[in-house]
Amino acid sequence: MTAGGTTRVYVSGHRNPDTDSIAAAIGYADLKNRLDDGATEYVPVRLGSVNAQTEWLLQRSGAPLPRHLPHAYLRVRDVMRTQFPIARRGDPVRSVGLLMASEGMDLVPVVDGEGVLTGLLTERGLARRYIRESREASRLDVPTPVGSIVEVLGGELHVGDADVEVEGRVWVQAMHSTANSRVQPGDVVVIGDRPNATESAIERGIALLVLSNDTQPTDAVLALARGRGTCVVTSPLDSYVTSRMITLSEPCRALAEADPLTVGKDDLVRDIADQIKDVHYRAVVAVDRDGRPVGVVTRSDLVNPEPRRVLLVDHGERAQSVPGIEEAEIVEILDHHHIGSIETKLPVTAIFDPVGSTSTLVVERFRQADAEPAAATATMLLGAILSDTVLLTSPTTTERDHTVTAYLEDLLSLDAQRFGREMFEHSSDVADVSASDLVRRDLKEYELDNGKTLSVAQIETVGRAIFDRSEELLASAERRRARHGDVLFAVMLTDILAQHTRLLVTGNEALAERAFDAPVVDGAIELEGVMSRKKQVAPGLLAAASG
């Protein structure tokens, strides 16, 4: 949920995103937001850094770079309450307690003058104060402004300054005899209509005299109080309630839990659950970088929290999706690959349509809705279609891809082939890109039936200069395969103009030889006319792995 109560859905392509993954996320999120009634916000995201081709296309189109989504696990910000009461350290205990009750909270964060969290006032803290006072004399543990006492009592100050602070024991002088009184200098005394007891208490050097039941002080009492430096207050309440209210006038910092449990807004919920269970108040305060409270998470907030919602485009494999996808709610899948290993908790619309690009499917949905993509979005979608179909020459290309391309050509008033060649030419120079970056830039992982993985990366270029780096790329691929335990790691070096791919393989070379009925020579197989990972390379490798 967003701050305004709107449901947020992340529109996500696959890891190591290619141009189609980014463009489809941007385009489909745009369409969904137009068609939705405003109750849901669709946010395009990426799961990694964009490649050079996508970066060029983003700059050319003017479309914003989607935000990075590192995972789909629930974070503190997803479950925390953002509307909650906050108390200042000097606020009276009673006012904070009333605030706590009115908000239905078991606790209230306490902050200093800068708004920085310093403590936590809890129901347990309030209860312990009352239990203590049932066993011993009431007292003010920290200096308490007389003005706060007057405010809580709803009383009137007759002598003294409201800023004067008092502390110590609080007595009720109910007996006629004061000879055995244990009142000490600096104490607070509550007395009713008993002038003699009143004067006696003042003469003992008390700091504050409170006259209950609206008893008005005599002129003699006022004069004596001024002479002894005693503050005088009248209260409309009876003596017992007055004494209780005086202790509740104490600054709430006196009862606050010191060093409360805090977390950051982006901390994972699963990491804080045990911490919440370990503290008696069963809650945690989310703070910003300056230590100011921005949210509260209680134990009840962790009971069946709403998961993060994700709409998947351009993939249906769990291994290719956002980390934590198993804990998220998948609301829809729009893809042009085979049905993968994604599992959903609820029935969802899942479309796996065999066209050349997911962006083709997105444009078709724009047209079905009688909506026209903005120029930036249309440019991204056109570039993605030309990228995935390699200028409409890939064997995955369908008549629908041609139709959508023609529509976008007309909409943008440009020549698609010229635009596509420009895109490939500007993004095919990888001379300055490290081998380790190249082998993971456009990488897809596939889960096998035995639980292991097979990975295929692709580097599309204009010309064969990249072929000269085969040995370097193969070594980097082997290091990555060893780290991740892949059965096979393959790298497609694809010359899009020559329509030729050199397939570098490391790991189980026999698997690649079975898939293409060709020998692996120096870690490579030459594949004439092969350009598509989705249709020409991955299916053969997966079939060989399962055979």
Helices and strands as residue ranges (DSSP letters): E 7-12, H 19-35, E 40-46, H 52-61, E 67-68, H 76-79, E 87-88, H 93-102, E 107-111, E 117-122, H 123-133, E 139-145, H 146-153, E 156-159, E 165-172, E 188-191, H 195-203, E 208-211, H 219-228, E 231-234, H 239-247, G 252-254, E 257-258, E 262-263, H 269-278, E 283-287, E 293-298, G 299-302, E 309-313, G 318-320, G 325-327, E 329-335, E 349-352, H 358-368, H 375-388, H 399-412, H 416-427, H 435-441, E 443-447, E 453-461, G 465-469, H 470-484, E 488-495, E 500-507, H 509-516, E 524-528, I 533-537, H 538-546
